[in-house]
């Protein structure tokens, strides 16, 4: 029989944040292969057409990367709260993106958005069910 050791909740959460961050990166990378995307990047005629929008997008997307480390290093109470808060925020955001994306070239993006929603829902679930400390008598 192979050993199946219990995985610490912090490791589970950090691993889920790594997974969802990689999906975000893959989605943005694969988007470069859609028609006219590269031309819009060169011309500057795209959704990220000013420094403020780029900064806001960078802040939003950096959250998942930072949550990898925070999930490991923060104390349990604040860790749990941040994982629930950002997990819910990212789940809602990705469900909205998945539902509102209709271009056939972005079918991959819809797939990734729903996959990301599932992963972030698991983050919320695991953080919500954070194990309580056992007190020995």
N, C-alpha and C positions, 0 to 999 in steps of 0.2 A: 504494500500500500504506500502511495506517495504521501508525504507530509503536506498538509495544507494549512500553514500557519495563519493565524488571525492577522489581518492587515489593519494597522492603525488608521483611525478615521482621518487624521491629518494627511497621511500618505494617499488615502483614497481621494480626498478632495483635491490635493495638489495634482494627482495623476489625471483626474477628470478635467481640471483647468488646462493642463498641457494638451490633452486630446482636443478640447474645444478650440484652443488657440491655434493648433495645427490646422484644424478644419477652416478657421477664418483665413489663415494664410493661404491654404490651398484654393479656397474660393476666389480670393483676390488674384492669385497667380493665374488660375485657369481663365479668369475673366479677360486677361490679356489676349487670349486666343479668339475672342468674339469679334465679329466684323466691326470695323471702324474704331475699336477701342484704342489701338495704338495711335491712330490718327487724331483722335480726340485728346489723347495725352500730349501729343506734340503741339497741337494747336491751342491747348488750354481751354477748349470748349467742352467741359465736362462738369460733373457735379462738384468736384473739388477745385473750384475756379478762383479761390482766394485764400490767403493765409489763415484767416480765422476758421474757415471750414476745415482746412487741413489740421489745424491745431485741435479743434473739437474732435475730429475723427481720431486723431492720434491719442488723445486723452481717453476716449471711450474704448478704443482697442487695446490700449496699454493696461487697462484694468485686468483683463484676463491673464495677461503675462505676469503682472505683479501679484495676482491672487495665487499663483503657483507658490511663490515664496511665502506670502503672508499665511497661506494655509498651513505651512509647516512651522513657521516661527511665532505666530501670534498666540496669545493665551486663549484658552478654549472659549470663553464667553464672547469676546469681541470677534474671534475667528468665526464662530457659529453665526453671529449676527451678519457679518459681512458676506459670508457665503450664501446665506439665505437672501439677503438684499440684492447682491449682484447676480446671483443665480436667477432670481425672479425677473430682474431687469433684463438680463440677456435672453431669457426664455421668451418673454413678451416681445422683445425687439426682433428676435429671429423668427418667431411665428408670424409677426406682421410682415417681415420681409418675404418670407416664404409664400404667404397668401397673396401679397401684392405684386409679386414678380410674375409677369405673364409672357414675356418674350421667349419664344421657343429656344433661342440660343442660350437662355439662362436656366434651362431645366436642371443642369448640374448645380446651379446656385440654389434652386428650390430644394433639391435633395439635401445639399449641405446645410441649408437653413433649418430644415426639419431634423436632421441628425444633430445639429448643434442644440436645437431646442430640447431634444431628448437628453443629451449629455448634461445641459444646464439644469434640467428638471431633476436629474439624478443628484446633482450637486445640492439642490434645495432639499431633496429627500434625505440624503445622508446627513446634511447639516441639521435638519429638523430633528432627525432621529439620533443626534449625537449621544453616544453612550454616557450614562451617568456614572459617576465615581462610586465604586462599591465600598461601603464602610464596613470594615470587619470589627466584630465585637469581641 
